[in-house]
Amino acid sequence: LWGDRTDVQFPAPTNICELMLSEGKALLVGTPGVYDAATPATTIEVGKRNVPDSKAELELRHVQIGHPSKANAIRGQITAHGRSRVAISHARCNDLLLITKHEGTITVSDIEKNGHIDVIQDGGPIHLPVATTRP
């Protein structure tokens, strides 16, 4: 998705495998307490690669993120490039890699952690709170 006037919402029920948001805003939102919106996050890129001034915003709310099966060797990955922002809240998170480049930021709040969440902070901050963990 590109264009600075991009403003799209993906309401539940839905499953988005990959998303490239170069400019504008996007929201993936599920029903509270149901997690009927999901993304395995095979590849989620927010902002333009190698363009420090690029700006895009992605919000993931009431969603399941990452592959739910431990048998699947693919780990979800979310990258914030340039001056882009990713906000994750009220989510169930499986194995994930969160990456920031340049001044990109990722903020995570109120999650249920069902796998490993690793971070590579090559840019702005990644705010990752202590999460509820399932065995």
C-alpha positions as CSV (number, residue, x, y, z in Angstrom):
1,L,0.0,0.0,0.0
2,W,1.4,3.4,-0.8
3,G,0.3,7.0,-1.0
4,D,0.3,9.5,1.9
5,R,-3.5,9.5,1.9
6,T,-3.7,5.8,2.3
7,D,-6.1,5.1,5.2
8,V,-7.3,1.5,5.3
9,Q,-8.9,-0.7,7.9
10,F,-9.0,-4.5,7.8
11,P,-11.8,-5.5,10.1
12,A,-12.5,-9.0,11.5
13,P,-12.8,-11.7,10.5
14,T,-9.7,-11.6,8.4
15,N,-6.2,-13.0,8.0
16,I,-3.5,-11.0,6.4
17,C,-0.3,-13.0,5.6
18,E,2.0,-10.2,4.3
19,L,1.7,-6.4,4.3
20,M,3.9,-3.8,2.8
21,L,2.7,-0.3,3.9
22,S,5.0,2.3,2.4
23,E,2.9,5.4,3.3
24,G,-0.3,6.3,5.1
25,K,-2.1,4.4,7.7
26,A,-3.5,0.9,8.2
27,L,-5.4,-0.8,11.0
28,L,-5.9,-4.5,11.5
29,V,-8.6,-4.9,14.1
30,G,-10.3,-7.9,15.6
31,T,-13.3,-8.3,18.0
32,P,-12.3,-7.7,21.6
33,G,-11.7,-11.0,23.4
34,V,-12.2,-13.1,20.2
35,Y,-8.9,-12.5,18.2
36,D,-10.8,-13.1,14.9
37,A,-8.3,-11.0,13.0
38,A,-4.9,-12.5,12.5
39,T,-1.6,-12.1,10.7
40,P,1.1,-14.8,10.6
41,A,3.3,-11.7,9.8
42,T,5.3,-13.7,7.3
43,T,6.5,-10.2,6.2
44,I,5.2,-6.9,7.5
45,E,7.2,-3.9,6.3
46,V,6.0,-0.4,7.5
47,G,7.7,2.6,5.7
48,K,10.1,2.5,2.8
49,R,13.3,0.6,3.1
50,N,16.4,2.8,3.0
51,V,14.4,6.0,3.0
52,P,15.0,7.7,6.4
53,D,12.1,10.2,5.9
54,S,9.5,7.7,5.0
55,K,6.5,7.6,7.3
56,A,3.7,5.1,7.7
57,E,1.5,4.0,10.6
58,L,0.3,0.5,11.3
59,E,-2.0,-0.5,14.3
60,L,-2.7,-4.1,15.2
61,R,-5.4,-4.4,17.8
62,H,-7.3,-7.4,19.2
63,V,-5.4,-9.7,16.8
64,Q,-3.4,-12.9,16.8
65,I,0.1,-12.3,15.4
66,G,2.6,-14.9,14.2
67,H,2.0,-18.5,13.2
68,P,-0.1,-20.3,15.8
69,S,1.6,-23.7,15.1
70,K,5.0,-24.5,16.7
71,A,5.5,-27.0,13.8
72,N,5.7,-24.1,11.4
73,A,9.4,-23.0,11.2
74,I,8.5,-19.5,9.9
75,R,8.7,-16.8,12.5
76,G,6.6,-13.7,12.1
77,Q,8.6,-10.5,11.4
78,I,7.5,-6.8,11.6
79,T,9.9,-4.0,10.6
80,A,9.4,-0.3,11.0
81,H,11.5,1.8,8.6
82,G,12.2,5.5,8.4
83,R,10.0,7.5,10.7
84,S,7.3,4.9,10.7
85,R,5.3,3.7,13.7
86,V,3.8,0.3,14.6
87,A,1.5,-0.1,17.6
88,I,0.4,-3.5,18.8
89,S,-2.2,-3.8,21.6
90,H,-4.5,-6.4,23.1
91,A,-2.9,-9.2,21.0
92,R,-1.9,-12.8,21.2
93,C,1.7,-13.0,20.0
94,N,3.4,-16.2,18.8
95,D,7.1,-16.4,17.7
96,L,8.0,-12.9,16.4
97,L,10.9,-10.8,15.4
98,L,10.4,-7.0,15.8
99,I,12.9,-4.7,13.9
100,T,13.3,-0.9,13.8
101,K,15.4,0.9,11.2
102,H,16.4,4.6,11.2
103,E,13.8,6.3,13.5
104,G,11.1,3.7,13.2
105,T,9.3,2.7,16.4
106,I,7.4,-0.3,17.7
107,T,5.2,-0.1,20.8
108,V,3.6,-3.2,22.3
109,S,1.1,-3.2,25.1
110,D,-1.3,-5.7,26.7
111,I,-0.2,-8.9,25.0
112,E,-0.5,-12.6,25.6
113,K,2.8,-14.1,24.7
114,N,2.6,-17.6,23.2
115,G,6.2,-17.8,21.8
116,H,9.5,-16.0,21.7
117,I,9.6,-12.3,20.8
118,D,13.0,-11.1,19.7
119,V,14.0,-7.6,18.9
120,I,16.6,-5.9,16.6
121,Q,16.7,-2.2,17.4
122,D,18.7,-0.7,14.5
123,G,16.6,2.4,14.8
124,G,14.1,3.9,17.1
125,P,12.9,2.3,20.3
126,I,11.0,-1.0,20.7
127,H,8.8,-0.7,23.7
128,L,8.0,-4.3,24.9
129,P,6.3,-4.7,28.3
130,V,6.4,-7.8,30.4
131,A,3.7,-10.0,28.9
132,T,1.4,-12.8,30.2
133,T,3.1,-16.0,29.0
134,R,1.3,-19.3,28.2
135,P,3.2,-22.5,28.8
